[in-house]
C-alpha cells in the first residue's frame, strides 16, 4: 500500500518567464494548488495505512473507506495532471520532432491539431489530454470536467492542458482562448517528444 512518503511535490521543470502566463499565476498554481493536492494525497495515504476499522465497516453506500478511496483518485489525478501540465511548459513553442509530425499527419496539419485541441479546451470544464491510447495504438484527445471524471484507462498522457479558471483568470480574465494560445507558445516540444517516444514503446498486444 502506498505511504505518505511516496508522494512529494516536484519543482517546476523550468525557470524562465513564460509568455502571457505570469509568475504570480504560476506561484499560486504550483506552490499552493498543486502542493495542496500533494498534501491531501499524503493525508489520504496516511489514513488508509493507519486504521484496520476502515476495512471492517466498508460498504458502497457510505463508509470512511469509500470516502477515502474517492478522495484518493481525485487528489492523485490532481497531482499527476498538474505535473504533466507543468512539464509541457518552458519551451519556445515551436512544433518539431516526431510528435509534431504525427499530429500533422493525423489532423492534416499542426495548425488543425491546435485548432481542434483549442476547441476541446473551450468545451471542457477541467482538463484536455492528448494521449497515446494503448488500446487503439494511436494519438487521441480526451477531456474531463473533474480530475477523476472522464479519464480513459489504458491511455498515457503526453500533452495536458489545465482549463480550470485558476490557471488563467488572473492573467486573461474570462478570455480562455487567449490563455490557450499562450499555452501553445510556451510548449517544450523536446519534453513532449520524449514522453511520446516512451508512450510509443509500450504495447498491450
C-alpha positions in Angstrom: 0.0 0.0 0.0 1.4 3.5 -0.9 2.5 5.5 2.1 2.7 9.3 2.5 6.4 9.3 1.8 5.7 8.1 -1.8 4.2 11.5 -2.7 6.4 14.6 -2.8 5.8 17.8 -4.8 8.0 18.2 -7.9 9.6 21.6 -8.6 8.7 23.5 -11.7 10.8 22.0 -14.5 11.8 25.4 -15.9 12.9 28.7 -14.5 12.3 31.0 -17.4 9.5 33.6 -17.8 6.5 32.4 -19.8 4.8 34.4 -22.5 1.4 35.6 -21.2 1.4 33.4 -18.1 2.7 35.4 -15.1 5.0 34.3 -12.3 2.2 35.1 -9.8 -0.2 32.7 -11.6 2.5 30.0 -11.6 3.3 30.6 -8.0 -0.3 30.2 -6.9 -0.9 27.3 -9.3 2.2 25.3 -8.4 3.1 26.3 -4.9 -0.4 26.4 -3.5 -2.9 24.5 -5.6 -0.6 21.6 -6.8 1.1 21.4 -3.4 -2.3 21.2 -1.8 -3.2 18.1 -3.9 0.1 16.5 -2.9 -0.6 17.2 0.8 -4.1 15.7 0.5 -2.7 12.7 -1.2 -0.2 12.2 1.6 -3.0 12.6 4.1 -5.2 10.0 2.4 -2.3 7.6 2.2 -1.6 8.0 5.9 -5.3 7.4 6.9 -5.5 4.3 4.7 -2.5 2.8 6.3 -3.4 3.5 9.9 -6.8 2.0 10.6 -8.0 -1.6 10.2 -11.5 -0.5 11.2 -11.8 1.2 7.7 -12.0 -2.3 6.1 -14.3 -3.7 8.7 -17.0 -1.1 8.1 -16.6 -0.8 4.3 -19.7 -0.5 2.2 -20.8 1.1 -1.1 -23.5 3.4 0.3 -21.4 5.3 2.8 -18.3 4.5 4.7 -15.0 6.1 5.6 -13.1 3.8 3.2 -15.4 4.8 0.3 -14.8 8.4 1.0 -11.1 8.0 1.2 -10.9 5.9 -2.0 -12.9 8.6 -3.8 -10.7 11.4 -2.4 -7.6 9.4 -3.3 -8.5 9.3 -7.0 -9.4 13.0 -7.1 -6.2 14.0 -5.3 -3.9 11.6 -7.2 -5.2 12.8 -10.6 -4.9 16.4 -9.3 -1.2 15.7 -8.7 -0.4 13.8 -11.9 -2.4 16.0 -14.3 -0.7 19.1 -12.9 2.7 17.5 -13.2 2.1 16.8 -16.9 0.8 20.3 -17.4 3.9 22.0 -15.9 6.2 19.6 -17.6 4.9 20.7 -21.0 5.8 24.3 -20.4 9.1 26.2 -20.5 9.9 26.0 -24.2 9.8 28.2 -27.3 6.5 26.8 -28.5 7.9 25.9 -32.0 6.4 22.5 -33.0 9.1 20.0 -34.0 10.0 16.3 -33.8 8.1 13.1 -34.2 5.1 14.2 -32.1 4.6 17.3 -34.3 5.0 15.2 -37.4 2.4 12.6 -36.3 0.0 15.3 -35.1 0.2 16.9 -38.5 -0.3 13.6 -40.3 -3.3 12.7 -38.1 -5.1 16.0 -38.2 -3.9 17.3 -41.6 -1.6 20.0 -40.3 -0.2 21.1 -36.9 -2.5 24.2 -37.2 -5.5 22.0 -37.5 -4.5 20.0 -34.5 -4.0 23.2 -32.4 -7.4 24.4 -33.5 -9.0 21.1 -32.5 -7.2 21.0 -29.2 -8.1 24.6 -28.5 -11.8 23.9 -29.2 -11.7 21.0 -26.9 -10.2 23.3 -24.2 -13.1 25.7 -24.7 -15.6 22.9 -24.4 -14.1 21.3 -21.3 -14.5 22.4 -17.7 -11.3 21.0 -16.3 -8.7 19.3 -18.5 -7.8 18.4 -22.1 -5.4 15.5 -22.6 -3.5 14.4 -25.7 -2.5 10.9 -25.0 -1.3 7.7 -26.6 -4.3 5.3 -26.4 -2.7 1.9 -25.9 -5.9 0.1 -26.8 -6.2 1.9 -30.2 -2.4 2.4 -30.5 -2.8 5.9 -31.7 -3.0 9.5 -30.5 -6.3 10.6 -29.0 -7.6 13.7 -27.3 -9.9 13.3 -24.3 -11.3 15.9 -22.0 -12.7 15.8 -18.5 -14.6 18.1 -16.2 -13.1 16.8 -12.9 -9.8 15.1 -12.0 -11.4 11.7 -11.5 -14.1 12.0 -14.2 -13.6 11.4 -17.9 -10.2 9.7 -17.8 -9.8 6.6 -20.0 -8.0 3.5 -18.8 -5.0 2.5 -20.9 -4.0 6.0 -22.0 -0.7 7.6 -21.4 -0.8 11.4 -21.2 1.5 13.4 -23.4 0.2 17.0 -23.5 -2.1 18.1 -20.7 -3.9 21.5 -20.6 -5.5 22.8 -17.4 -8.6 24.9 -18.2 -9.8 25.5 -14.7 -10.1 29.2 -14.1 -7.3 29.3 -11.6 -4.9 28.5 -14.5 -5.6 31.7 -16.4 -8.1 34.1 -14.8 -5.5 36.3 -13.1 -3.8 36.9 -16.5 -6.6 36.7 -19.0 -9.8 37.2 -17.2 -12.6 35.3 -18.9 -10.6 35.1 -22.2 -9.8 31.4 -22.1 -8.9 31.2 -25.8 -6.1 33.8 -25.3 -4.8 31.7 -22.4 -4.8 28.6 -24.6 -2.9 30.5 -27.3 -0.3 31.4 -24.8 -0.1 27.9 -23.6 0.9 26.7 -27.0 3.5 29.5 -27.3 5.3 28.1 -24.2 5.4 24.4 -25.0 8.6 22.5 -24.6 8.5 20.2 -27.6 11.7 18.4 -26.6 10.0 17.1 -23.4 6.8 16.3 -25.3 8.7 14.3 -27.9 10.5 12.4 -25.1 7.1 11.5 -23.5 5.7 10.5 -26.9 8.6 8.2 -27.7 8.2 6.4 -24.3 4.5 6.1 -24.8 5.0 4.6 -28.3 7.4 2.0 -26.9 4.6 0.4 -24.8 2.1 -2.0 -26.3 -0.7 -4.1 -24.8 -0.5 -6.6 -27.6 
